[in-house]
Amino acid sequence: MLKYVISIRTRNGQKVDGLLISSHDIAGAEVKVKQMYRNCEILSCEFKQQENKHLETATIEDILTLISK
């Protein structure tokens, strides 16, 4: 699933930034937000890049540092 960062304005006028919603597409993310915050106004919706930590490579120095701790 993809992650989206959404900013909304609630029905009371408060601004909520940084809602992180998982969905297959942007429309699904907006539906989920509308279910949680009824009568809200969606101000922005941005795709969040996922960090893939498994692809990071370790050097010999990194491994030796971990072992010596």
Secondary structure as UniProt FT lines:
FT   STRAND          2..9
FT   TURN            11..12
FT   STRAND          15..23
FT   HELIX           26..36
FT   TURN            38..39
FT   STRAND          41..48
FT   HELIX           53..55
FT   HELIX           60..68
//
